[in-house]
Amino acid sequence: MTFLLTSKLFTMAKKAKKTKTKQGLKLEIVNPNAAGIDVSSREMQVCVPQDRDEDSNRCFGTFTEDLHSISSWLKSCNIDTVAMESTGVYWVQLYMILEADGFDVLMVNAKAIKNIGEKKTDEVDAEWIMLLHSYGLLKASFQPDNYARRIRNLSRHRDNLVRAACREIQHIQKAMELMNIKLTNVISDIMGKSGQSIISAIIAGERNAFILASLADGRCKSSKEVIEKSLVANWDEDLLFMLQQSFELYHYLQNQMKECDKKIELILKEYIAILPQENQLKECPRADKAKFFNQKEKLNINSALRTIFSIIFLIPLFNKILRFAKEKGYNDTYPSILLFVGFFVVNFLAYLPDPFWLIAILGFVFFVLPFRALNFAKRNSSDFIVTEQTSYSGRQIALIVIGGIIWVLVIFGLIVPN
């Protein structure tokens, strides 16, 4: 991430360090040049070590010139690290000014610096923050860089716009319910195409339920007659005015969100431009539906889908087998398209009446040539370990005989009448 560059190099604040003494464990001062700031909306209480200035615990205002005065005074006191509590948003500008001027600034959770020893005042709180920071007992809260902070601010603002738009939808629904317009019962989203068309027509002065219903998209689940019934209402002028105001405000908020999106995109482009080349974001390739069937030969899609729709891939599969076989010295060829058409037609013959559907069994014939080419390629390829079998085993012969007998009985039972 890119952080704000400063003209001064500084050392990061150190953590607490314990030492053993005759009296027991003691804490050492690890940040001797530390300062503490108590933040509020009207004043900033700043405390430095007592040996740096006669008035080591000063109160400053919150105007921009006062914030710069704090930075100048801390520099004159040779302070290089500052701790401040995170009170509301009042700390933000002081934090950024101090960070830009080269200070190591720790933004600390207010719970971590709670003073339990004395009466609570701004002077006591600032001194307590400085003391804890001097001994390295404070943990800094995460602070993003300037680009991330700007994007975060706009993102939170956009989130507020979204919530405001949602409230206006509720106001639109309330106005329609008070007029007994039951559009929400027949349309799933009143801010969709159909809903907005109908509401726009109502605002424009249309009161005929039949004409309003005809504006609904034909894909709506509810029928035109049901939608027409839901649009028979009591047209009160005050409620129509509320409906118009909420509808216009909703669209205004939608436009504001679009402007916000453009601003966020602009900041992102600025951030990407300053990134090193090796860290540049790479654009993900879009899925092109038109290229789906051009890529199917790679067979790099889900195996379950390939199984379900296997017939679609037969032609590229036959071609791929033939190319692979020819690379290994196979000289014969076969027409992939004709084999696919033959297999496709023979499979449809399974719907013929008895016993003619048995012709569909011959579908395996169209795989003989591709498998012959594939076996040739495997035998002549170093990528496969092929064991040639010159004769059938006893188990294979038994299976062939039993299968043959079963098929003869099936054919006999279909042909011979009862």
N, C-alpha and C positions, 0 to 999 in steps of 0.2 A: 504494500500500500504506500501511497505517496503522502508524506506529511508536510506540513508547512515548514518551509526553510527559514532559518533564523540566521542573523549575522553573528551570533555568539554561540560557541560550543559550551556545553555544560555537562557536569557529571551527574548521573542519575542518583537520586536519594538512596541512602543506604538503609539496610534493615537493622533491627535491634541487635546488640552484641552484649553478651554477658561475660563478666570476668570474676574469677574466684579471688576473694580476699580473706584475711583472717576473720573479718566480721561476717563473712558469708558471700553470697552472690550479689553482685552489683551491676547495674546497667551503665554502659559507657555512652557518652555523647558521640553519636556517629555522624550527625549532620550539624556541625557547629554554625554554619551559615544559613540557618533555617528561620523562616518567618511563619506566623500564623495569621489568618484573616477570618474574622467573623462577618458573615455576609447577611445583609438585610436589604429591604427595598429602598430605604432612605439614607443609609450610611454604611460605610465599610470601616470596621475596627481592625487595625493592622498592628501587630506586635512583633518586635525584633528583639534579639538579645540585649540585655541592659548595657553592655559595654559598647554598643554601636552608636547610641545617641542618648542625649540627656532625657529627651521625651521619647522613650522606646515603645510606648503604646499610644498610637495616635488614631484619631477619628477623621475619616475623609467622607466627602459627599459621594454621590453616585452618578453625577454628570460625567460626560466623556472626558472633560479636562481634569476632573478629579481622579479618574481611573489612571490617566497618564501621570498624574502627580504621584500616585501610589508607586507606579513603576520606577519613576525617577528617584523617589526617596529610598526604595529598596536597593537600587543600584548604588546610591551614595553610602548605604550601610553595608555594602559588600555582601549582600544576600544573593545566593544562587539557587535556592530551592524554597518553594512556598507551598504551604498546605492551606486549604480552604474548604469549608463545608458546603455541601450542595443544597442550598436553600432555594427552592422553586426554580425560577429561570434567571434570578438576579445575578448569578455568578458568571453567566455565559460570556458577557462582554469583557469583564475583568480577566477571566481565564484566557481568552483569546489574545488580549493585549499583553499580558504577562508572558504567554507562550511565544508571541511574536518578538518580544524583547529579549528572549533568550533564557528565561527562567525555567527551571524544572518545576512544573506545577502539578501538585497532587490534589485531585478532586476526591474528597473523602465523604463517605456516608455519615450523616449527622449522628446516627446511632453509635458509631465507633468513637466519637469524640465527646460523648456526653460527660459533662462535668458533674461529679457526685461529691466533690469535697468542699465546695464553697457556695456562697450565695450566687445565683446566676445573674451575671451582668455581661454586657458586651466586652468590656475590658478583660474580665476574668476568662471569658470564653476564648478570646483571641490569644491570651497568654497561655492558656491550657493547650490549645491547638499547637502553638509554637513549641511548647515543652514536649508534648508527645512526639512531634515531628523531629525534634532534636535527638531524641533517643531511638528514633526509627521504629516507633510503635504504630504507625499509621499505614494503612494499605490503600493504594490509589484505586479509584473506580475506573473502569474502562472508558476511554474517550476516543471516538473515531476521528479519522482525519477530516480535513475540511470538505472534501468531495462527498464522503460518506455522510457527514453531518448535513450537508445541503440536500442530499437525496432523501435522508431520513426526515428532514423537516417537510419536504414536499410530499413524501409518502404519507406522513401523518395528516397533512392538510387534505390530501386526496381522500383519505379514510373518513375524515369529517364530512367531506362533500358526499360521499357514498351514503353515510348515515342520514345526512340531511335529505337526500333524494328518496331514501326509503321512507322517511317520515312523510314526505309529500305524497307518496303512493298511498299511505294510510289515510291521509286527509282526503284524497280522491275517493277512496273506498267508502269513507264515512259519508261524504257528501252524496254519493250515489245511493247508499243504504237509506239515508234520510229521505230521499226522493222515491224509495222503493224500486230502484233500478237494480235488479238482481244479476247483473252482468258477471259478477265474481262466481256465481253458481254454475254458469254455463261455459265460461271461458277460463282456462287454467291460469293465464297470465294477462291481466287487463292492460299491461303496458307492452304487450306484443303487438304484432301487425294489426290483427283484427280489433283488439281493444282500443288501440290508439286511433284507428280510423273511425270507430263508432263515437268515441269521446270527442274527437275533433269535430265530427258532424253535429253532435249535440251542442257544443259550444258555438258552432256556426249558426245555430237556430233551427236545426232539423228536429222535428218532434214525432214524425211518422215512424211507428215501430217497425213496419214492414220495410221501409227504405233503410232504416238503421240496421236491421238484421241482414239485409242484402250486402252490406259492407263487410260482413264477416268472411273470412277465408273459407273456401270450400273444404279445406282439410280439417276444420273444427269437428270434434267428436259430436257435439250437440247439433241437432238439426236446425234448419232455418226457422222452423215453426217454434221450437223451444226458445231459441234466441229472441225471436220476436215477442214472445210472451214475457220474457224477462225485461224487455225494454218499454213495457207499458207502465208509465210512472206518473207521479204528481210533480209537475214542473214548477218548483218554487224559485222565484227570482233570486232570493238571497243565497240559496243553495247552489244555483247555477253559477252565481258569481264566485262562490267559494271554490266550486269545481274548476272554473276557468283559471282562477289565481293559482291554485295548486298545480294544475296541469302545466301552465306556463312556467312556474317556478321549477317544476321537475325538469323541463327541457333546458332551462337556463343552467341548472346544476349539471346536467349532462354535458353541456358545452364547456362549462368550467372544468369538468374532469378531463375532457379532451385537451384543453389548453394545458392543464397540469401534466398530463402524460407527455405532451410535446416538450415541456420544460425539463422534465426528468430525463427524457431521451437526449436532450441537448447537453445536459450536464454529464451524462454517461459517455457521450461521444468525446467531450473534453477530457474526461478521465482516461478513456481508452487511448487518446492521442498522446498522452504523456507516459504511457506504460512502455517499458522496454520491449523490443521486438519479440523476444522469446516469450513474453508474458501476454502478448496480444490475444484477445479473445478470438477464437476461430468460429466462424459461422457454421452451424450444423446444416448439412445438406437436406433439402426438403424432399419428402417422399413424392415421387412423380408416379401417379397412377397409370399414366400412359406407358411407362416403361416396365410395368409389372411383368407382363408376359415376355418382354425382351430379356428379363433377368431370370426367368424361370429355369433356364438351363443350368444355372449355377446351383439350383436346388438348395439355396440357403434360406428357406422359409421353414416354418414349423412343420415337424415331421408328421404330426397328426393331420394337418391340413393336406399335406401331400398324399396321405393315405386316403382321405375322404375324396379328394378330387384327383385321384391318380390318373384317371383316363385323360385329363387335360394335358398331362405331362408326357404322354406316351411318345408323341412325335419327337420332341426335343430329346427324350431319353434314347430313342432308337438312333437318332442322329449322333448323339454323343458317344454311344457305344460303337457306331460305325467309324467315327473319327479316331477314337482310341485304338480300334482294331487296325485301321489303316496305318497308324503310326508305328505299329508293331509288325507290319509287313503283310497284312491281310489284303488279298487281291480281289475278292468277290465284293459284291454290293447288293443292296436290297432297297426297294422303294418304301421309305418310312410312312409316307402318307397313305399308300395303298394298304399297308399292313394295319395302320390305325383304322381306316375305313372298314376293312374286312372284320377286324375284331369288334368294332362298334356295331356293325350290322348283325353279325352272328350272335352277339349278346342279346339283341332285341328278339331273336328267334325263340328265346326262352319263354315268351308269352304265347307261343303256339299251343294248340290243344295236344293231348296225348295221341301218339307217342312222338309227335314231330318236334317237341321242345328239346328232345335229346340232341338235336343238331347243334344246339348252343354249346355242347360239351367240346366241340371241335375248335373253340376259341383259342385253345393253347397252341394250335398250329401256327398262328401268326407270330408267336414268340420264338419259334424254332430258329429262324435265321438270325435274329439278334443275339440269341444265346450261343449259337454256334460261333458268331464273330467274337463275342465276349470271352468264350472259353479259349479261342485261338489267341486272343490278346493276353489272357492270363498266363497261358503256357509260355509265351514269348516275352514276358515282362519280368524284370528282376524285382519288381515291387511285390510280387505275389509268390507264395510258396505253394506250388500245385503238385498234388500227388495223383498221377494218372492211374485209373482203375481199368484193367484190361478185361475183366470178367465180373459177373454179378456174384455177390456173396449168397450164402444159403438163406439168410434172413431176407435179402432183397427178392430172391426168387419166390420165397413163400408169400411175401406181401403182394407180388405181381400176380401170382396164381389166385390168391384169395380175392384180390380186387377184381380180377377178370371174371371169376365165378359170380361175384355179387352183381357186376354189371350185366352179365348174361341173364341172370335171374330177373333183374329189373326190366330189361328189354323184353324178355319173354312174358313177364306179367303184364306189360303194357300193350303188347301186340295181341296175345292170345286172349280171346273173350272169356268171360267167366262161365 
